[in-house]
Amino acid sequence: MFKRPVYIAIIGALLLVLVAMNLPPRAALRLKMALAGLFLPLFGLGSASQNLGAKARQAVVPRQTLAAQNEQLQQENQVLRLQAQQNAELLKENARLSELLAYTKQHPRQYKLARVIGRDPANWWRSIHIDRGSRDGMKINLTVLTLEGLVGRIAEVGLNRSLVLLVGDPNCRVAALVQQKSETGTQTVDTTGVIVPNSGDIIDNAVVDLTFLSRHSNIVPGQTVYTSGQGGIFPKGIRIGQIMDCREMEYGLYLEARVKLAVDFGRLEEVFVILP
């Protein structure tokens, strides 16, 4: 059953309705306006709640759409990273070519720039292929080098490509010399030998042997080895590498030294060919 406050509220509401019905028109209008002013904030709050709900529904993006957008952004990021790497490689290549151009200006010879396009798949470090052939003036036994030093010689020539034997190949022996001070220290003395493949127990692609050195030579680690110009293939004065150590051979008949090559054959990209 209803409690007394409820009865009082119902009776009060009925009396208010009866009074409103019997009021003059102007008084009734004022009463309606007053009641509307009381309930208007509630209506506004309801409308604002509906608008916020609509905006919230619009702001909620489906999961599939977010996943697609994320995948697209990742792809664009990968493309940008690839472009950045390519730009960095272009900058490195430009720097290398600038150094090569400066080298050719300092050394008055005729050079032909070539790119490495292949390596020997069986024993790749002993030979490479370059993109220059007979139509570019290539000939057998032309010297190949880089800024760091001697690379090797051309062994085979095709129309638009050539095979280069690298230093250390059994068929690419090089007459070499080591410059050292005389006993008085007033002049340099050239000690000559021949560059051959490394004959050690552990074969190192970056190491060769300099053999048939005079047993009276004062060979020490760190000395630079150059081409001697003997043999008629390699011009004199091209750097080959540095002495690592030296030992006596054939019971002291001659000396043999290990030489660390100046050129890293595994990273060759461009080379020079000295034209006749």
C-alpha positions as CSV (number, residue, x, y, z in Angstrom):
1,M,0.0,0.0,0.0
2,F,1.0,3.6,-0.6
3,K,2.6,5.5,2.2
4,R,1.4,8.9,3.4
5,P,4.0,11.0,1.6
6,V,3.0,9.3,-1.7
7,Y,-0.6,10.3,-1.1
8,I,0.4,13.8,-0.3
9,A,2.4,14.1,-3.5
10,I,-0.4,12.7,-5.7
11,I,-3.0,15.0,-4.1
12,G,-0.6,18.0,-4.5
13,A,-0.1,17.1,-8.2
14,L,-3.9,16.9,-8.7
15,L,-4.5,20.2,-7.0
16,L,-1.7,21.8,-9.2
17,V,-3.4,20.5,-12.3
18,L,-6.8,21.7,-11.2
19,V,-5.4,25.1,-10.4
20,A,-3.6,25.3,-13.7
21,M,-6.8,24.5,-15.6
22,N,-8.8,27.2,-13.8
23,L,-6.1,29.9,-14.0
24,P,-6.6,32.8,-16.4
25,P,-4.8,32.3,-19.8
26,R,-2.0,34.7,-19.0
27,A,-1.3,33.1,-15.6
28,A,-1.4,29.6,-17.1
29,L,1.2,30.7,-19.8
30,R,3.5,32.0,-17.1
31,L,3.2,28.8,-15.1
32,K,4.0,26.7,-18.2
33,M,7.1,28.9,-18.9
34,A,8.3,28.5,-15.3
35,L,7.9,24.7,-15.5
36,A,9.7,24.6,-18.9
37,G,12.6,26.6,-17.4
38,L,12.8,24.0,-14.6
39,F,12.9,21.0,-17.0
40,L,14.9,22.6,-19.8
41,P,18.4,21.7,-18.4
42,L,17.2,18.1,-18.2
43,F,16.2,18.1,-21.9
44,G,19.5,19.7,-22.8
45,L,21.4,17.1,-20.9
46,G,19.6,14.4,-22.7
47,S,20.3,15.9,-26.1
48,A,24.0,16.4,-25.2
49,S,24.2,12.7,-24.1
50,Q,22.7,11.7,-27.5
51,N,25.3,13.8,-29.4
52,L,28.2,12.4,-27.3
53,G,27.0,8.9,-28.0
54,A,26.8,9.5,-31.7
55,K,30.3,11.0,-31.8
56,A,31.6,8.1,-29.8
57,R,30.1,5.6,-32.3
58,Q,31.8,7.6,-35.1
59,A,35.1,7.6,-33.3
60,V,35.2,3.8,-32.8
61,V,37.1,2.4,-35.9
62,P,36.6,-1.2,-36.8
63,R,39.5,-3.5,-35.9
64,Q,39.9,-4.7,-39.5
65,T,40.3,-1.0,-40.7
66,L,43.0,-0.4,-38.0
67,A,44.8,-3.6,-39.0
68,A,44.8,-2.5,-42.7
69,Q,46.0,0.9,-41.9
70,N,48.8,-0.5,-39.7
71,E,49.9,-2.9,-42.5
72,Q,49.9,0.0,-45.0
73,L,52.1,2.1,-42.7
74,Q,54.5,-0.8,-42.2
75,Q,54.8,-1.2,-46.0
76,E,55.4,2.5,-46.4
77,N,58.1,2.4,-43.7
78,Q,59.9,-0.5,-45.4
79,V,59.8,1.4,-48.7
80,L,61.3,4.5,-47.0
81,R,64.0,2.4,-45.4
82,L,64.9,0.7,-48.7
83,Q,65.1,4.1,-50.4
84,A,67.4,5.4,-47.6
85,Q,69.7,2.4,-48.0
86,Q,69.8,2.9,-51.8
87,N,70.7,6.6,-51.3
88,A,73.4,5.7,-48.9
89,E,74.9,3.2,-51.4
90,L,74.7,5.8,-54.1
91,L,76.6,8.2,-51.9
92,K,79.3,5.6,-51.2
93,E,79.6,4.8,-54.9
94,N,79.9,8.5,-55.7
95,A,82.7,8.9,-53.1
96,R,84.5,5.9,-54.5
97,L,84.3,7.1,-58.1
98,S,85.5,10.6,-57.0
99,E,88.6,9.0,-55.3
100,L,89.2,6.9,-58.5
101,L,89.0,10.0,-60.6
102,A,91.4,11.9,-58.4
103,Y,93.8,8.9,-58.6
104,T,93.8,8.9,-62.4
105,K,94.6,12.6,-62.4
106,Q,97.6,12.1,-60.1
107,H,99.0,9.1,-62.0
108,P,99.7,9.9,-65.7
109,R,98.5,6.6,-67.3
110,Q,95.6,5.6,-69.4
111,Y,92.9,3.9,-67.3
112,K,89.7,2.2,-68.0
113,L,87.1,1.9,-65.2
114,A,85.4,-1.4,-64.9
115,R,82.8,-2.9,-62.6
116,V,83.0,-6.4,-61.1
117,I,80.1,-8.4,-62.5
118,G,81.0,-12.0,-61.3
119,R,83.2,-14.2,-59.3
120,D,84.5,-17.8,-59.7
121,P,81.8,-19.9,-58.0
122,A,84.2,-22.8,-57.2
123,N,87.0,-20.7,-55.7
124,W,85.7,-17.2,-56.0
125,W,88.5,-15.2,-54.5
126,R,91.1,-16.2,-57.2
127,S,89.3,-14.7,-60.2
128,I,86.6,-12.2,-61.1
129,H,84.8,-11.0,-64.2
130,I,84.6,-7.4,-65.2
131,D,82.2,-5.6,-67.6
132,R,84.9,-4.6,-70.1
133,G,86.0,-6.6,-73.2
134,S,87.8,-6.4,-76.5
135,R,85.5,-3.6,-77.7
136,D,86.7,-1.5,-74.7
137,G,90.4,-2.1,-75.5
138,M,90.9,-5.0,-73.1
139,K,93.8,-7.4,-73.8
140,I,95.4,-10.3,-72.1
141,N,97.9,-9.5,-69.3
142,L,96.7,-5.9,-68.7
143,T,97.2,-4.8,-65.1
144,V,94.1,-4.5,-62.9
145,L,94.2,-2.4,-59.7
146,T,92.3,-0.2,-57.2
147,L,93.2,2.7,-55.0
148,E,94.4,0.2,-52.4
149,G,96.7,-1.7,-54.6
150,L,97.2,-4.5,-57.1
151,V,94.3,-6.7,-58.0
152,G,95.7,-9.0,-60.7
153,R,95.9,-9.3,-64.5
154,I,93.5,-10.0,-67.3
155,A,93.6,-13.7,-68.4
156,E,90.7,-14.0,-70.9
157,V,89.0,-11.4,-73.0
158,G,85.5,-11.6,-74.5
159,L,83.6,-9.0,-76.5
160,N,82.1,-7.2,-73.5
161,R,83.6,-8.9,-70.5
162,S,87.0,-10.2,-69.3
163,L,88.3,-12.7,-66.7
164,V,90.8,-11.3,-64.2
165,L,93.2,-13.6,-62.2
166,L,93.8,-12.2,-58.7
167,V,97.0,-11.9,-56.9
168,G,97.6,-15.2,-55.2
169,D,96.3,-17.3,-58.0
170,P,98.9,-19.9,-59.1
171,N,98.8,-18.5,-62.7
172,C,99.2,-14.9,-61.5
173,R,102.8,-14.6,-60.1
174,V,104.1,-11.1,-59.5
175,A,107.6,-9.9,-59.4
176,A,107.8,-7.8,-56.2
177,L,110.3,-5.8,-54.2
178,V,110.7,-4.5,-50.6
179,Q,112.4,-1.2,-50.0
180,Q,114.7,-1.1,-47.0
181,K,117.3,1.1,-45.7
182,S,121.0,0.5,-46.4
183,E,123.4,-0.3,-43.6
184,T,124.5,3.4,-43.6
185,G,120.9,4.6,-43.7
186,T,121.6,7.0,-46.5
187,Q,119.8,5.2,-49.3
188,T,117.2,2.6,-49.9
189,V,117.9,-0.9,-51.2
190,D,115.4,-2.9,-53.2
191,T,115.1,-6.6,-52.2
192,T,113.3,-8.5,-54.9
193,G,111.2,-11.7,-54.9
194,V,108.2,-13.4,-56.3
195,I,104.6,-13.3,-55.0
196,V,103.1,-16.9,-55.0
197,P,100.1,-18.5,-53.3
198,N,100.2,-19.0,-49.6
199,S,101.8,-22.3,-48.8
200,G,100.9,-22.4,-45.1
201,D,98.9,-25.1,-43.3
202,I,96.0,-22.7,-42.9
203,I,95.1,-21.1,-46.3
204,D,94.2,-17.4,-45.8
205,N,92.7,-15.7,-48.9
206,A,94.2,-12.4,-47.8
207,V,97.7,-13.7,-47.4
208,V,100.3,-14.6,-50.0
209,D,104.0,-15.6,-49.9
210,L,106.9,-13.5,-51.1
211,T,109.6,-16.0,-51.9
212,F,113.2,-16.2,-53.2
213,L,114.3,-13.2,-51.2
214,S,118.0,-12.8,-50.6
215,R,119.2,-14.4,-47.4
216,H,121.1,-11.2,-46.6
217,S,117.9,-9.1,-46.7
218,N,116.7,-7.3,-43.6
219,I,113.0,-8.1,-43.9
220,V,110.9,-7.0,-40.9
221,P,107.1,-6.9,-40.3
222,G,105.3,-3.8,-41.5
223,Q,107.4,-3.2,-44.6
224,T,105.5,-2.4,-47.8
225,V,105.7,-4.6,-50.8
226,Y,105.4,-3.2,-54.3
227,T,105.5,-4.5,-57.8
228,S,109.1,-4.4,-59.2
229,G,108.3,-3.9,-62.8
230,Q,110.2,-7.0,-63.8
231,G,108.5,-9.7,-65.9
232,G,107.0,-7.2,-68.4
233,I,103.4,-7.4,-67.1
234,F,102.9,-5.2,-64.0
235,P,104.3,-1.7,-63.9
236,K,106.7,-0.8,-61.1
237,G,105.5,0.8,-57.9
238,I,102.0,-0.7,-57.4
239,R,101.4,-1.6,-53.8
240,I,100.8,-5.2,-53.1
241,G,100.7,-5.4,-49.3
242,Q,102.7,-5.5,-46.1
243,I,105.2,-8.0,-44.6
244,M,103.7,-10.1,-41.8
245,D,106.7,-12.2,-40.9
246,C,109.8,-13.8,-42.5
247,R,111.5,-17.2,-42.3
248,E,114.5,-19.0,-43.8
249,M,113.9,-21.6,-46.5
250,E,116.0,-24.5,-47.8
251,Y,118.4,-24.4,-44.8
252,G,119.0,-20.7,-45.1
253,L,119.5,-20.6,-48.9
254,Y,116.9,-17.8,-49.2
255,L,114.1,-16.1,-47.3
256,E,110.4,-16.2,-47.6
257,A,107.9,-13.8,-46.1
258,R,104.1,-13.8,-45.6
259,V,102.4,-10.7,-47.1
260,K,99.0,-9.3,-46.1
261,L,97.4,-8.1,-49.3
262,A,96.3,-4.5,-49.5
263,V,93.2,-5.2,-51.5
264,D,90.1,-6.9,-50.0
265,F,89.0,-9.1,-52.9
266,G,85.8,-9.9,-51.3
267,R,84.6,-6.3,-51.4
268,L,85.6,-5.4,-54.9
269,E,83.0,-3.4,-56.8
270,E,85.0,-1.2,-59.3
271,V,88.6,-1.6,-60.6
272,F,91.0,0.1,-63.0
273,V,92.6,-1.5,-66.0
274,I,95.8,0.1,-67.1
275,L,95.7,0.4,-70.9
276,P,98.8,-0.1,-73.0
